[in-house]
Amino acid sequence: MFYLYARAPLLVPSRTFLCPRLTLLVPFSARPEDAYSAAAEHTAEAAVGGQDSYGASLQVNEGEPVYDFCWYPYMSVSDPATCVFASTSRDHPIHLWDATTGELRCTYRAYDAMDEITAALSISFNSTGSKLFAGYNKAIRVFDVHRPGRDFEQYSLLKGGEGPTGIISSISFSPQNGMLAVGSYSQTTAVYAEGNMEPLYVLHGQLGGVTQVLFSKDGNYLYTGGRKDPYILCWDIRNTVDIVYKLYRSCDTTNQRVQFDIEPCGKHLATGGQDGMVHIYDLQGGQWVTGFQAAADTVNGFSFHPYLPLATTSSGHRRFGMEDEFEEESSLADFGSGFLKSDSARFALWFRFCCAAAESVDKI
């Protein structure tokens, strides 16, 4: 299930948004007034309590747990046809949703050798927005955005025997040089030429399965993060022999995918962690700049606004135990809204978020 939250007034302090299930990702859309979250469960009831919270203004229901979603890169409010995002969920084809009405625009279907629908594990529009790349087990399928249905191009990632051998968990496109990076749960990251999917580099060094890959704004550097791996690795695409530097985050004992993001000017990277902290690093040399306590739970999502001084975080993790233990943990882990369940999740918007000046942030 997807939830759309209209952005709160900037002068209202201490605002959080509650989701009834664990939140996966919270990237901003091209619309400055909106932020989206993808819940890990396909059925849920609206659970918003107290004056510190806002209800979802739009809900989009998927049939199964959501694996991944992405915004159309050239979305514009002035052109309703571009207000769309794509999603993929278990045992379902890729769906293209209308971000204004929540209606299903079209589907992109991939079939296996038994002629049964197979779900993509990761998806991403290319830099021009003309094609939709989908990650599967040891393969990438490419759909023409303007031709929905079952027509696609398939590329095996095992060319030369050195490509990723597992599930493709993340896809990122370089903004400059026509390359794309794919991360897999086999602890490898591979870089390909977008035009013909010719393999260029295979990067090793992640301690766990790669959960996110992200190019720098100039396209010269690639950042990768893994599951149960406390370091984000920085690679120089022009010289991939060694790792440039490592950025620490606390996620070595959680199975959650912890998202990081690079600010629009490209100078800083921010990431969450299982300790509830958000750490911000200077990308010029990999130095730690500042950090703040964003939640009491695992901060599993972080996203910068494309051009406003805003950032958003998502947090939450499941707890298992006796009811008395839940009550005790709720009283100890209370943060922000005075409401916490064993499987509750929330995300918050942070105003005056300026990494360059390392200013303090206000939660709205």
C-alpha positions in Angstrom: 0.0 0.0 0.0 1.2 3.5 -0.9 0.4 6.6 1.2 0.5 10.2 -0.1 0.9 12.8 2.6 0.4 16.5 1.8 3.3 18.5 3.2 2.5 20.2 6.5 2.7 24.0 7.0 6.4 24.9 7.5 5.8 26.8 10.7 4.1 24.0 12.6 6.6 22.3 14.9 7.0 18.6 15.8 5.0 16.9 13.1 5.2 13.2 12.4 3.2 11.0 10.0 2.2 7.5 11.2 1.9 4.5 8.9 0.2 1.3 10.1 3.0 -1.0 8.8 6.7 -0.8 8.4 7.9 1.8 5.8 10.3 0.9 3.1 11.2 4.1 1.2 10.2 7.7 1.3 11.5 9.5 -1.8 10.1 12.9 -2.6 8.1 13.4 -5.8 8.7 16.2 -8.2 5.8 17.9 -6.6 7.1 19.9 -3.6 4.0 19.5 -1.5 4.0 15.8 -1.5 5.9 12.9 0.0 5.3 9.2 -0.6 5.9 6.1 1.5 5.6 2.4 0.6 4.3 0.2 3.3 5.6 -3.4 3.6 2.1 -4.8 4.0 -0.6 -4.9 1.4 -3.5 -4.5 3.7 -3.8 -1.9 6.5 -6.1 0.4 8.2 -5.6 4.1 8.6 -3.9 4.6 12.0 -3.4 8.2 12.8 -3.7 9.5 16.3 -3.2 12.7 18.2 -2.7 16.3 17.0 0.9 15.5 15.9 -0.2 13.4 12.9 -1.7 13.8 9.5 -3.8 11.3 7.5 -3.0 10.1 4.1 -4.6 12.1 1.3 -4.3 9.3 -1.2 -3.9 5.5 -0.8 -2.9 3.1 -3.5 -3.5 -0.6 -2.8 -1.3 -3.4 -4.1 -2.3 -7.0 -4.0 0.9 -8.2 -2.2 3.9 -6.7 -0.3 5.6 -4.0 -2.2 9.2 -4.7 -3.3 10.1 -1.3 -4.9 8.8 1.8 -6.6 10.1 4.8 -8.5 8.9 8.2 -9.7 8.8 9.2 -13.3 11.9 11.4 -13.6 10.1 14.2 -15.5 7.0 14.5 -13.4 5.4 17.9 -13.6 2.2 19.2 -12.0 1.5 21.3 -15.1 1.4 18.1 -17.2 -1.0 15.5 -15.6 0.1 12.8 -18.0 3.5 12.8 -16.3 2.2 12.5 -12.7 2.9 8.8 -12.4 5.0 6.3 -10.5 5.8 2.6 -11.0 5.6 -0.1 -8.4 6.4 -3.8 -8.2 5.0 -6.3 -5.7 5.1 -10.0 -5.0 3.5 -12.2 -7.7 2.3 -9.2 -9.7 3.4 -7.4 -12.8 4.9 -3.9 -12.7 2.1 -1.3 -12.2 2.1 2.3 -13.4 -0.1 4.4 -11.1 -1.6 7.9 -11.5 -0.2 9.9 -8.6 -3.1 12.3 -8.6 -6.1 9.9 -8.6 -4.5 6.6 -7.5 -5.8 4.9 -10.6 -3.9 2.2 -12.4 -2.6 3.5 -15.8 -1.1 0.3 -17.2 1.0 -2.8 -16.4 4.3 -4.2 -17.7 4.4 -8.0 -17.5 7.4 -10.3 -17.5 7.0 -14.1 -17.9 9.2 -17.0 -16.9 9.9 -20.2 -18.8 6.6 -21.6 -17.6 4.8 -18.6 -19.1 3.8 -17.4 -15.6 4.1 -13.8 -14.4 7.3 -13.2 -12.5 7.7 -10.2 -10.2 10.5 -7.7 -10.5 12.5 -7.2 -7.3 13.7 -3.7 -8.2 12.7 -1.1 -10.8 14.0 2.3 -12.1 13.3 4.6 -15.0 16.3 5.5 -17.1 17.6 9.0 -17.3 15.4 10.0 -20.2 12.3 8.4 -18.8 11.7 6.4 -22.0 12.5 2.9 -20.6 11.8 1.1 -17.4 14.5 -1.2 -16.1 13.5 -4.1 -13.9 15.8 -6.4 -11.8 15.2 -10.1 -11.5 17.3 -13.1 -10.6 20.5 -12.8 -12.6 18.7 -10.8 -15.3 17.5 -7.3 -16.3 14.3 -6.8 -18.3 13.8 -3.5 -20.1 10.3 -2.2 -20.9 9.4 0.6 -23.3 7.4 3.0 -21.1 5.1 3.9 -24.1 4.4 0.2 -24.9 2.8 -1.5 -21.8 2.2 -5.3 -21.9 4.5 -8.2 -22.2 7.0 -6.8 -24.7 10.5 -6.4 -23.2 14.2 -6.9 -23.8 16.0 -9.4 -21.6 19.7 -9.3 -20.6 21.5 -12.0 -18.7 24.0 -10.5 -16.2 26.3 -13.6 -16.3 28.2 -12.5 -19.4 31.8 -13.7 -19.0 30.9 -15.4 -15.7 31.7 -12.4 -13.6 28.4 -10.6 -13.3 25.9 -10.7 -10.4 24.7 -14.2 -9.6 21.8 -13.3 -7.3 18.7 -11.2 -7.1 19.1 -7.7 -8.5 18.1 -5.5 -5.5 18.8 -2.0 -6.7 19.3 -0.1 -9.9 20.8 3.4 -10.4 21.6 5.4 -13.5 24.5 7.8 -13.9 23.3 11.3 -14.6 26.2 12.0 -17.0 27.8 9.1 -18.9 25.2 6.6 -20.0 26.0 4.0 -17.4 23.9 2.1 -14.9 24.8 0.2 -11.7 23.0 -2.8 -10.4 23.4 -4.3 -6.9 22.7 -7.9 -6.1 22.3 -10.0 -3.0 25.4 -11.9 -4.0 27.4 -9.1 -2.5 28.5 -7.7 -5.8 27.8 -4.5 -7.8 28.1 -4.3 -11.5 28.3 -1.4 -13.9 26.9 -1.6 -17.4 26.6 0.6 -20.5 23.0 1.5 -20.8 22.8 1.3 -24.6 23.7 -2.4 -25.0 24.1 -3.6 -21.4 27.8 -4.3 -22.0 29.5 -5.1 -18.6 32.1 -2.5 -17.7 33.1 -3.2 -14.0 32.3 -5.7 -11.3 32.8 -4.4 -7.7 33.4 -6.5 -4.7 33.8 -5.5 -1.1 30.3 -5.4 0.5 30.0 -7.6 3.6 26.3 -8.4 3.0 24.0 -8.4 0.0 23.9 -5.1 -1.7 20.6 -3.2 -1.0 21.2 0.2 -2.6 23.4 1.7 -5.3 23.5 5.4 -6.0 25.6 7.5 -8.4 27.0 10.9 -7.3 25.5 14.0 -9.0 28.5 14.3 -11.4 28.4 10.6 -12.2 32.1 10.0 -11.3 31.4 8.2 -8.0 29.2 5.3 -7.0 28.0 4.6 -3.5 26.9 1.2 -2.4 25.3 -0.1 0.9 24.6 -3.7 2.0 22.5 -5.6 4.5 24.0 -6.1 7.9 27.0 -4.1 6.6 27.9 -1.0 8.7 29.7 0.8 5.9 28.6 2.6 2.7 31.4 2.2 0.1 32.5 4.9 -2.2 33.9 3.9 -5.6 35.6 6.0 -8.2 34.1 4.9 -11.6 37.2 6.1 -13.4 39.4 3.9 -11.3 37.7 1.0 -9.6 40.8 -0.8 -8.2 40.3 0.3 -4.6 37.6 1.7 -2.4 37.9 5.5 -2.1 36.5 5.7 1.5 33.9 4.1 3.8 31.0 5.9 5.5 29.8 4.4 8.8 26.2 3.7 9.8 24.7 1.5 12.5 23.0 -1.4 10.7 25.2 -4.4 11.3 22.5 -6.4 13.2 19.3 -5.5 11.4 17.9 -7.2 8.3 16.1 -4.0 7.2 17.2 -2.2 4.1 18.6 1.2 5.3 18.3 3.9 2.6 20.7 6.8 2.1 20.5 9.8 -0.2 22.7 12.5 -1.7 21.6 16.2 -1.4 20.7 17.9 -4.7 24.0 20.0 -4.8 25.9 16.7 -4.5 28.2 17.7 -1.6 26.7 15.7 1.3 25.3 12.2 1.9 22.9 11.4 4.7 22.0 7.9 6.0 19.9 6.5 8.8 20.7 3.5 11.0 19.3 1.1 13.6 20.3 3.4 16.4 17.7 6.1 15.3 20.5 8.5 14.2 20.9 10.3 10.9 24.5 10.8 10.0 25.7 13.3 7.4 29.0 13.1 5.6 31.0 15.4 3.4 31.5 13.6 0.1 34.7 15.4 -0.9 36.7 13.5 1.6 34.2 11.2 3.4 34.4 13.2 6.7 31.5 13.1 9.2 29.8 16.5 9.4 27.0 16.2 11.8 24.2 13.9 13.0 21.0 14.0 14.9 18.5 11.7 16.7 15.6 11.2 14.2 13.7 8.5 16.0 13.9 5.9 18.7 13.5 3.0 16.2 15.6 2.1 13.2 15.7 4.9 10.6 15.3 2.9 7.5 14.6 5.6 5.0 16.1 9.1 4.2 15.4 11.4 1.3 16.3 15.0 0.4 13.9 17.2 -1.3 14.9 18.0 -4.9 15.2 21.8 -4.3 13.6 22.9 -1.0 15.4 22.8 2.4 13.5 19.7 3.4 14.3 16.1 4.2 12.2 13.2 5.2 12.9 10.1 7.4 11.0 6.9 7.9 11.5 4.7 11.0 10.2 1.6 12.6 10.9 -2.1 13.3 9.0 -5.1 14.4 9.2 -6.2 18.0 8.3 -9.7 19.3 7.7 -10.5 22.9 5.1 -10.5 25.7 2.5 -7.8 26.0 4.0 -6.4 29.2 7.4 -6.0 27.3 5.6 -4.1 24.6 4.2 -1.7 27.1 7.6 -1.2 28.8 9.3 -0.6 25.5 6.7 1.8 24.3 7.2 4.0 27.4 11.0 3.9 26.9 11.1 4.3 23.1 8.5 7.1 22.9 9.7 9.8 20.4 7.7 12.6 18.8 4.1 11.7 18.9 3.6 9.7 22.1 2.4 6.7 20.0 4.3 3.5 19.3 3.2 0.0 18.6 5.1 -3.2 18.2 4.9 -2.9 14.4 4.2 0.8 14.0 6.1 3.0 11.6 6.3 6.7 10.9 8.1 9.2 8.9 8.9 12.9 9.6 9.7 16.0 7.6 12.6 18.1 8.7 12.6 21.8 7.9 15.7 24.1 7.5 17.7 21.1 6.5 21.0 22.6 5.3 23.9 20.2 5.2 26.4 22.7 3.9 26.0 25.0 6.9 25.4 22.0 9.3 22.4 23.8 10.8 20.2 22.3 13.4 17.0 20.9 12.0 13.4 21.3 13.1 10.9 18.5 12.7 7.6 19.5 11.1 
